[in-house]
């Protein structure tokens, strides 16, 4: 059952992975804005059609102008998607209006949101969610100048609940934050239900808990806050348990906001507190990498070796996001994730690898891949963050099964190299699936680890080490895997590779003790 669910998950991820998460966020928010615009003609949402259009135009102009000026001053590439994403989020958080004073306040919120990306930043990374900063600034100014307006979170309405769920789920699936936001929703809704029930009871009003629950769920902004703001990767810590902690903190503060007298600790302020907790966990910082060399590991696998310009902390098995700015990026964007192929002990040198399919039938190269191919030795690129929970368990006595599909070998190379350099002895079996023997990358690192390796390729690899076994055409299904790894039921299985391949291989791991996946999409 677990393998089947994993397969379904990764097939959907493979489809969503064709679009960058930034482009998908903008498309989702744009779709919500269009739906809200249509609903406004029937008075099913608070703002009117004119208010929505004018407010969005003001926000887009304010955010884009500030971002363009700041990025030009700092000699950074202008990211129009980032500007428009911030503008669309603020559209649903603020109160749309046609009043000139109110539009001035909305412009101020847009300016504050975009400025926060550069002013409230740490080593190239913003600390707070920009839209939450903009909304908070406007709310504070509104205490002295009420005509400027404040945050309203009008998105929390039953008419928009279903569209927010569908658009938000697509984005969360793409960013793999479904579980984190689910925790936030459970905590926020539970806190709000308890708070509301207590308020009704103190007022002597009898109302059922079920009625309160549905009212809170469909008429509160929790769905939008979780899907489009809390889930922002740049303001979340790298490990999942840390992300769950942030989700719980924000959920409690959003569901039962603290009354600070003149100001309530509402939705956006609750998120800012969560951002501070996340920042304390990781002290996120952008890191510059200088390209040292390129190497062809196989006919289709390329390795890049970088030298870090600043300390970069990571656990073996984690991935980084590499920014390669270029003109006219396609739907895949300018940032992509790569598993780190080197061990922490190798720093300041750091390796990544990627597959570059060639020949007849190969898919056209993305703009990102073309830009990455044009990067020359000595050029600097930025790592915008390190994330991931695809790490080995702390208990060294747990037997492990590593299943690598194609370029999915990279996180295992990092882990095995770390075990070798740290002189740690663990019970590990590696199953390596490749199209043919020539595509077996990182053989020196794998051989140095000394672990048993089962190779699934069409042809027999040359000069196999003593502890390597060629599957000799055995089909990689449940029976074939059990034949090659007879003690699979006692092992914790880790599987890494393209999401489509993981979807195919996951059911074969049903008999393993557990399954942990590391899927990625092409670029």
C-alpha positions as CSV (number, residue, x, y, z in Angstrom):
1,X,0.0,0.0,0.0
2,X,2.8,2.4,0.9
3,X,4.6,1.7,-2.4
4,X,1.4,2.3,-4.4
5,X,0.7,5.7,-2.7
6,X,4.4,6.6,-3.3
7,X,4.0,5.8,-6.9
8,X,0.8,7.9,-7.3
9,X,2.5,10.8,-5.5
10,X,5.5,10.8,-7.8
11,X,3.5,10.5,-11.0
12,X,1.6,13.7,-10.1
13,X,4.9,15.3,-9.0
14,X,6.4,14.4,-12.4
15,X,3.6,16.3,-14.1
16,X,3.8,19.4,-11.9
17,X,7.6,19.3,-12.0
18,X,7.5,20.5,-15.6
19,X,6.9,24.0,-14.3
20,X,9.1,25.8,-11.8
21,X,7.5,26.4,-8.4
22,X,7.7,30.2,-8.9
23,X,5.9,30.0,-12.2
24,X,3.3,27.6,-10.7
25,X,2.8,30.0,-7.8
26,X,2.2,32.9,-10.1
27,X,-0.2,30.8,-12.4
28,X,-2.1,29.6,-9.3
29,X,-2.5,33.1,-7.9
30,X,-3.4,34.5,-11.3
31,X,-6.1,31.9,-11.6
32,X,-7.5,32.7,-8.2
33,X,-7.5,36.4,-9.1
34,X,-9.5,35.7,-12.2
35,X,-12.0,33.5,-10.3
36,X,-12.4,36.3,-7.7
37,X,-12.9,38.8,-10.5
38,X,-15.7,36.7,-12.0
39,X,-17.3,36.1,-8.6
40,X,-17.2,39.8,-7.8
41,X,-19.9,40.4,-10.5
42,X,-22.3,38.3,-8.5
43,X,-21.3,39.9,-5.1
44,X,-19.9,36.5,-3.9
45,X,-16.7,38.2,-2.7
46,X,-16.2,41.4,-0.8
47,X,-14.5,43.6,-3.4
48,X,-16.1,44.8,-6.7
49,X,-14.6,44.2,-10.2
50,X,-13.1,47.7,-10.5
51,X,-11.6,47.5,-7.0
52,X,-9.9,44.2,-7.8
53,X,-8.4,45.4,-11.1
54,X,-7.2,48.8,-9.9
55,X,-5.8,47.4,-6.7
56,X,-3.9,44.7,-8.5
57,X,-2.5,47.2,-11.0
58,X,-1.3,49.5,-8.2
59,X,0.3,46.6,-6.4
60,X,2.0,45.2,-9.5
61,X,3.4,48.6,-10.3
62,X,4.7,49.3,-6.8
63,X,6.3,45.9,-6.3
64,X,7.8,45.8,-9.8
65,X,9.2,49.3,-9.5
66,X,10.9,48.7,-6.2
67,X,12.3,45.3,-7.2
68,X,13.6,46.6,-10.5
69,X,15.3,49.6,-8.8
70,X,16.8,47.5,-6.0
71,X,18.0,44.7,-8.2
72,X,19.6,47.2,-10.6
73,X,21.3,48.9,-7.8
74,X,22.6,45.6,-6.4
75,X,23.4,44.3,-9.9
76,X,21.0,41.4,-9.5
77,X,18.8,40.0,-12.3
78,X,15.2,41.4,-12.2
79,X,12.7,38.7,-11.2
80,X,9.4,39.9,-12.5
81,X,7.8,36.7,-11.2
82,X,8.8,37.4,-7.7
83,X,7.3,40.9,-8.0
84,X,4.0,39.7,-9.4
85,X,3.7,36.9,-6.8
86,X,4.0,39.4,-4.0
87,X,1.5,41.7,-5.7
88,X,-1.1,38.9,-6.1
89,X,-0.7,37.7,-2.5
90,X,-1.2,41.3,-1.2
91,X,-4.3,41.5,-3.4
92,X,-6.0,38.8,-1.3
93,X,-4.7,40.1,2.0
94,X,-5.4,43.8,1.8
95,X,-8.7,45.5,1.3
96,X,-9.1,46.4,-2.5
97,X,-10.5,49.9,-3.0
98,X,-10.9,52.7,-5.5
99,X,-10.4,55.4,-2.8
100,X,-7.3,57.4,-3.5
101,X,-6.1,57.4,0.1
102,X,-6.7,53.6,0.3
103,X,-4.8,53.1,-3.0
104,X,-1.9,55.1,-1.5
105,X,-1.9,52.8,1.4
106,X,-1.9,49.8,-0.9
107,X,1.0,51.2,-2.8
108,X,2.9,51.7,0.5
109,X,2.2,48.1,1.4
110,X,3.6,47.0,-2.0
111,X,6.7,49.1,-1.6
112,X,7.3,47.9,2.0
113,X,6.9,44.2,0.9
114,X,9.4,44.5,-1.9
115,X,11.9,46.6,0.2
116,X,11.8,43.9,2.9
117,X,13.5,41.5,0.5
118,X,16.6,43.7,0.6
119,X,16.5,45.6,3.9
120,X,15.2,42.8,6.2
121,X,17.7,40.3,4.8
122,X,20.6,38.2,6.0
123,X,23.4,37.6,3.6
124,X,21.3,37.8,0.5
125,X,18.2,36.0,1.9
126,X,15.1,37.7,3.2
127,X,14.1,36.9,6.7
128,X,10.4,37.6,6.6
129,X,7.6,36.8,4.1
130,X,7.4,40.0,2.0
131,X,3.7,40.1,1.8
132,X,3.3,39.7,5.5
133,X,5.7,42.6,6.0
134,X,3.8,44.8,3.6
135,X,0.4,44.0,5.3
136,X,1.8,44.6,8.8
137,X,3.4,48.0,7.8
138,X,0.0,49.1,6.4
139,X,-1.9,48.0,9.5
140,X,0.5,49.9,11.7
141,X,0.3,53.0,9.6
142,X,-3.5,52.6,9.6
143,X,-3.6,53.1,13.4
144,X,-2.5,56.7,12.9
145,X,-3.9,57.3,9.4
146,X,-7.1,55.2,9.2
147,X,-7.8,56.3,5.6
148,X,-4.8,54.3,4.4
149,X,-6.6,51.0,5.2
150,X,-5.3,47.8,6.7
151,X,-5.1,44.1,6.1
152,X,-8.6,42.4,5.7
153,X,-7.9,38.8,4.5
154,X,-11.1,38.9,2.4
155,X,-9.9,35.8,0.7
156,X,-11.3,33.9,3.7
157,X,-14.8,33.4,2.1
158,X,-16.7,30.2,1.3
159,X,-16.9,31.2,-2.4
160,X,-13.1,31.0,-2.8
161,X,-12.5,28.1,-0.4
162,X,-12.6,25.4,-3.1
163,X,-10.4,27.3,-5.7
164,X,-7.9,28.1,-2.9
165,X,-7.7,24.4,-1.9
166,X,-7.2,23.2,-5.5
167,X,-4.7,25.9,-6.5
168,X,-2.9,25.6,-3.2
169,X,-2.7,21.8,-3.3
170,X,-1.0,21.9,-6.7
171,X,1.6,24.3,-5.4
172,X,2.1,22.3,-2.2
173,X,2.4,19.1,-4.1
174,X,5.1,20.7,-6.3
175,X,7.0,22.1,-3.3
176,X,6.4,18.9,-1.2
177,X,4.9,20.9,1.7
178,X,1.5,19.2,1.9
179,X,2.3,17.6,5.3
180,X,3.7,20.8,6.7
181,X,0.7,22.9,5.8
182,X,-1.7,20.1,6.9
183,X,-0.1,20.4,10.4
184,X,-0.6,24.1,10.3
185,X,-4.3,23.8,9.3
186,X,-5.1,21.2,12.0
187,X,-3.5,23.4,14.7
188,X,-4.9,26.7,13.4
189,X,-8.5,25.3,13.0
190,X,-8.4,23.6,16.3
191,X,-7.2,26.7,18.1
192,X,-9.8,28.8,16.3
193,X,-12.7,26.4,17.1
194,X,-11.7,26.3,20.8
195,X,-11.4,30.1,21.0
196,X,-14.7,30.7,19.2
197,X,-16.6,28.1,21.2
198,X,-15.3,29.8,24.4
199,X,-16.4,33.2,23.2
200,X,-19.9,31.9,22.3
201,X,-20.2,30.2,25.7
202,X,-19.1,33.3,27.6
203,X,-21.8,35.2,25.7
204,X,-24.5,32.6,26.6
205,X,-25.0,31.5,23.0
206,X,-25.4,27.8,22.3
207,X,-23.9,26.6,19.0
208,X,-22.6,23.2,18.0
209,X,-18.9,22.5,17.6
210,X,-19.4,21.0,14.2
211,X,-21.0,24.2,13.0
212,X,-18.1,26.3,14.3
213,X,-15.6,23.9,12.7
214,X,-17.1,24.3,9.2
215,X,-17.5,28.0,9.6
216,X,-13.8,28.4,10.7
217,X,-12.5,26.1,7.9
218,X,-14.3,27.7,5.0
219,X,-14.6,31.3,6.2
220,X,-11.1,31.9,7.6
221,X,-8.0,32.8,5.7
222,X,-6.1,29.7,7.0
223,X,-6.2,27.9,3.7
224,X,-4.7,30.8,1.7
225,X,-2.2,31.6,4.5
226,X,-0.9,28.0,4.6
227,X,-0.8,27.3,0.9
228,X,0.7,30.6,-0.4
229,X,2.6,32.2,2.4
230,X,3.6,29.7,5.1
231,X,4.8,27.3,2.4
232,X,7.3,29.8,0.9
233,X,10.6,27.8,0.7
234,X,12.8,30.8,1.3
235,X,11.4,31.4,4.7
236,X,11.2,27.8,6.0
237,X,14.0,26.0,7.8
238,X,15.7,23.1,6.0
239,X,14.6,20.1,8.0
240,X,11.0,18.8,8.2
241,X,10.8,18.6,12.0
242,X,11.8,22.3,12.1
243,X,9.1,23.1,9.5
244,X,6.5,21.3,11.6
245,X,7.6,23.3,14.6
246,X,7.1,26.6,12.6
247,X,3.8,25.3,11.4
248,X,2.6,24.7,14.9
249,X,3.7,28.1,16.2
250,X,2.0,29.9,13.3
251,X,-1.1,27.7,13.7
252,X,-1.5,28.6,17.4
253,X,-0.9,32.3,16.9
254,X,-3.2,32.5,13.8
255,X,-6.0,30.4,15.3
256,X,-6.0,32.1,18.7
257,X,-4.4,35.6,18.0
258,X,-3.0,37.4,21.0
259,X,-4.6,40.7,21.8
260,X,-1.9,43.3,22.3
261,X,-4.3,46.2,23.0
262,X,-4.3,48.5,20.0
263,X,-3.1,45.7,17.7
264,X,-4.1,42.0,17.4
265,X,-1.5,39.4,16.6
266,X,-3.4,38.4,13.5
267,X,-2.6,36.3,10.5
268,X,0.3,38.2,9.0
269,X,1.9,39.0,12.3
270,X,1.6,35.3,13.4
271,X,3.5,34.4,10.2
272,X,6.2,36.9,11.0
273,X,6.7,35.3,14.3
274,X,7.0,31.9,12.6
275,X,9.5,33.4,10.1
276,X,11.7,34.5,13.1
277,X,11.5,30.9,14.5
278,X,12.5,29.5,11.1
279,X,15.4,32.0,10.9
280,X,16.6,31.0,14.3
281,X,16.7,27.4,13.3
282,X,18.9,27.9,10.2
283,X,20.3,31.4,9.9
284,X,19.6,31.1,6.2
285,X,22.1,32.7,3.9
286,X,22.9,32.8,0.3
287,X,26.3,31.3,-0.6
288,X,28.4,32.1,-3.6
289,X,30.0,29.2,-5.5
290,X,32.9,29.6,-7.9
291,X,32.9,27.0,-10.7
292,X,36.2,25.1,-10.6
293,X,35.8,22.4,-13.2
294,X,33.5,20.3,-15.4
295,X,33.7,16.6,-15.9
296,X,31.8,14.1,-18.1
297,X,31.2,11.1,-15.8
298,X,29.2,9.1,-18.4
299,X,28.0,9.8,-21.9
300,X,25.0,11.8,-20.3
301,X,26.1,12.7,-16.8
302,X,28.0,15.9,-16.1
303,X,29.7,16.8,-12.9
304,X,30.3,20.4,-11.7
305,X,32.9,21.1,-9.0
306,X,32.6,24.4,-7.1
307,X,34.6,26.1,-4.4
308,X,32.4,27.7,-1.7
309,X,33.0,31.4,-0.9
310,X,31.4,31.1,2.5
311,X,30.7,28.3,5.0
312,X,28.0,26.0,3.7
313,X,26.5,23.6,6.2
314,X,24.6,20.5,4.9
315,X,23.9,17.0,5.9
316,X,24.8,14.1,3.4
317,X,21.7,13.5,1.3
318,X,20.4,17.1,1.2
319,X,20.0,19.2,-1.9
320,X,20.7,22.8,-2.8
321,X,19.0,25.3,-5.0
322,X,21.3,26.8,-7.6
323,X,20.4,30.1,-9.3
324,X,21.6,30.5,-12.9
325,X,20.2,33.9,-14.1
326,X,19.7,34.2,-17.8
327,X,17.6,36.1,-20.3
328,X,14.1,34.9,-21.3
329,X,13.8,31.9,-18.9
330,X,11.2,29.4,-19.8
331,X,8.6,27.9,-17.5
332,X,11.3,26.0,-15.6
333,X,12.7,29.3,-14.3
334,X,16.2,30.3,-13.2
335,X,16.6,28.1,-10.1
336,X,16.8,24.4,-9.9
337,X,17.5,21.8,-7.1
338,X,20.5,19.5,-7.2
339,X,21.4,16.8,-4.7
340,X,24.9,17.4,-3.3
341,X,27.2,14.7,-4.5
342,X,30.2,15.5,-2.2
343,X,30.5,15.0,1.6
344,X,30.7,17.7,4.2
345,X,34.4,16.7,4.7
346,X,35.1,17.7,1.1
347,X,34.4,21.4,1.7
348,X,35.3,24.0,0.6
349,X,34.9,21.9,-2.6
350,X,31.4,20.9,-3.5
351,X,30.1,18.7,-6.3
352,X,26.8,18.4,-8.1
353,X,25.8,16.3,-11.1
354,X,23.0,16.3,-13.6
355,X,21.9,14.3,-16.6
356,X,22.1,15.8,-20.1
357,X,20.3,13.6,-22.6
358,X,21.6,13.8,-26.1
359,X,20.9,12.3,-29.5
360,X,17.7,11.4,-31.4
361,X,14.6,11.4,-29.3
362,X,16.1,13.6,-26.6
363,X,13.9,16.4,-25.3
364,X,14.8,20.0,-26.2
365,X,17.0,21.6,-23.7
366,X,15.5,24.0,-21.2
367,X,16.7,27.6,-21.0
368,X,18.2,26.8,-17.6
369,X,20.2,23.9,-19.0
370,X,21.5,26.0,-21.8
371,X,22.5,28.7,-19.4
372,X,24.2,26.2,-17.1
373,X,26.2,24.8,-20.0
374,X,27.4,28.3,-20.8
375,X,28.8,28.9,-17.3
376,X,32.6,29.0,-17.5
377,X,35.3,28.1,-14.9
378,X,35.8,31.0,-12.5
379,X,32.2,32.2,-12.8
380,X,30.1,32.7,-9.6
381,X,26.7,31.3,-9.0
382,X,24.5,31.6,-5.9
383,X,23.1,28.9,-3.8
384,X,19.8,30.2,-2.4
385,X,19.4,27.5,0.2
386,X,20.0,23.9,1.4
387,X,17.0,21.7,2.2
388,X,15.9,18.1,2.6
389,X,15.2,15.2,4.9
390,X,16.7,12.5,2.7
391,X,19.3,11.8,5.4
392,X,20.4,8.6,7.0
393,X,18.9,7.7,10.4
394,X,21.1,8.5,13.4
395,X,20.9,5.0,14.7
396,X,23.9,3.3,13.0
397,X,22.5,-0.2,13.6
398,X,19.6,0.1,11.3
399,X,20.1,-2.0,8.1
400,X,19.6,0.2,5.0
401,X,18.7,-0.4,1.3
402,X,19.6,2.3,-1.1
403,X,17.9,2.3,-4.5
404,X,19.3,4.7,-7.1
405,X,17.6,5.3,-10.4
406,X,19.9,7.0,-12.9
407,X,21.2,10.3,-11.7
408,X,19.4,9.6,-8.3
409,X,22.8,8.1,-7.3
410,X,24.0,11.6,-6.2
411,X,22.7,11.8,-2.6
412,X,23.9,8.3,-2.0
413,X,27.4,9.2,-3.2
414,X,27.4,12.0,-0.6
415,X,26.2,9.7,2.2
416,X,28.6,6.9,1.3
417,X,31.5,9.2,0.9
418,X,30.7,10.7,4.3
419,X,30.6,7.2,5.9
420,X,34.0,6.4,4.3
421,X,35.7,9.6,5.4
422,X,34.2,9.5,8.9
423,X,35.2,5.8,9.2
424,X,31.6,4.7,10.0
425,X,30.6,1.1,9.4
426,X,27.0,0.6,8.5
427,X,25.0,-2.3,7.0
428,X,24.1,-0.9,3.6
429,X,23.1,-2.5,0.3
430,X,22.9,-0.4,-2.9
431,X,20.7,-1.2,-5.8
432,X,21.8,0.9,-8.8
433,X,19.5,1.1,-11.8
434,X,20.9,2.5,-15.1
435,X,20.0,2.3,-18.8
436,X,23.3,0.5,-19.6
437,X,26.7,-0.1,-18.0
438,X,28.2,3.1,-19.5
439,X,25.8,5.1,-17.4
440,X,27.1,3.9,-14.0
441,X,28.4,7.2,-12.6
442,X,30.6,7.7,-9.5
443,X,32.1,4.2,-9.6
444,X,35.3,5.2,-7.8
445,X,33.3,6.6,-4.8
446,X,31.0,3.6,-4.7
447,X,33.8,1.1,-4.9
448,X,35.7,2.9,-2.1
449,X,32.7,2.6,0.2
450,X,33.1,-1.2,0.2
451,X,29.3,-1.9,0.4
452,X,27.5,-4.6,-1.7
453,X,26.1,-3.1,-4.9
454,X,23.5,-4.8,-7.1
455,X,23.6,-3.4,-10.6
456,X,20.5,-3.4,-12.9
457,X,21.6,-2.7,-16.5
458,X,20.9,-4.1,-19.9
459,X,24.5,-5.1,-20.4
460,X,27.2,-6.5,-18.1
461,X,29.5,-3.8,-16.6
462,X,33.2,-4.5,-17.1
463,X,35.6,-5.3,-14.2
464,X,33.0,-5.5,-11.5
465,X,34.5,-5.3,-8.0
466,X,34.2,-8.4,-5.8
467,X,31.3,-7.0,-3.7
468,X,29.3,-5.9,-6.8
469,X,26.7,-8.2,-8.5
470,X,25.1,-7.7,-11.9
471,X,21.4,-8.7,-11.8
472,X,21.8,-10.4,-15.2
473,X,18.5,-9.3,-16.6
474,X,16.4,-9.9,-13.5
475,X,13.3,-7.7,-13.6
476,X,13.2,-5.0,-10.9
477,X,9.8,-5.9,-9.4
478,X,8.9,-7.2,-6.0
479,X,10.1,-10.7,-6.8
480,X,13.3,-9.6,-8.5
481,X,14.2,-7.3,-5.7
482,X,13.5,-10.0,-3.1
483,X,15.8,-12.3,-5.1
484,X,18.7,-9.9,-5.2
485,X,18.1,-8.5,-1.6
486,X,16.6,-11.4,0.3
487,X,16.6,-9.6,3.7
488,X,14.7,-6.6,2.3
489,X,12.0,-6.9,5.0
490,X,14.5,-6.0,7.7
491,X,15.9,-2.9,5.8
492,X,14.8,0.7,5.6
493,X,14.6,1.5,1.9
494,X,15.8,4.9,0.5
495,X,15.0,5.5,-3.2
496,X,16.2,8.4,-5.2
497,X,15.7,9.4,-8.9
498,X,13.5,11.1,-11.4
499,X,9.9,11.1,-10.1
500,X,8.6,9.0,-13.0
501,X,11.2,6.2,-12.3
502,X,10.4,6.3,-8.6
503,X,6.7,5.9,-9.4
504,X,7.7,2.7,-11.3
505,X,10.0,1.3,-8.7
506,X,8.2,2.2,-5.5
507,X,5.7,-0.8,-5.6
508,X,8.7,-3.1,-5.8
509,X,9.7,-1.9,-2.3
510,X,6.5,-2.9,-0.6
511,X,8.2,-5.5,1.4
512,X,10.8,-3.2,2.9
513,X,10.5,-2.0,6.5
514,X,9.9,1.6,5.3
515,X,10.3,3.8,2.3
516,X,11.9,7.2,2.1
517,X,11.9,8.9,-1.3
518,X,13.9,11.7,-2.9
519,X,12.2,12.6,-6.2
520,X,13.1,15.3,-8.6
521,X,11.9,16.5,-11.9
522,X,13.7,17.2,-15.1
523,X,14.9,20.7,-16.3
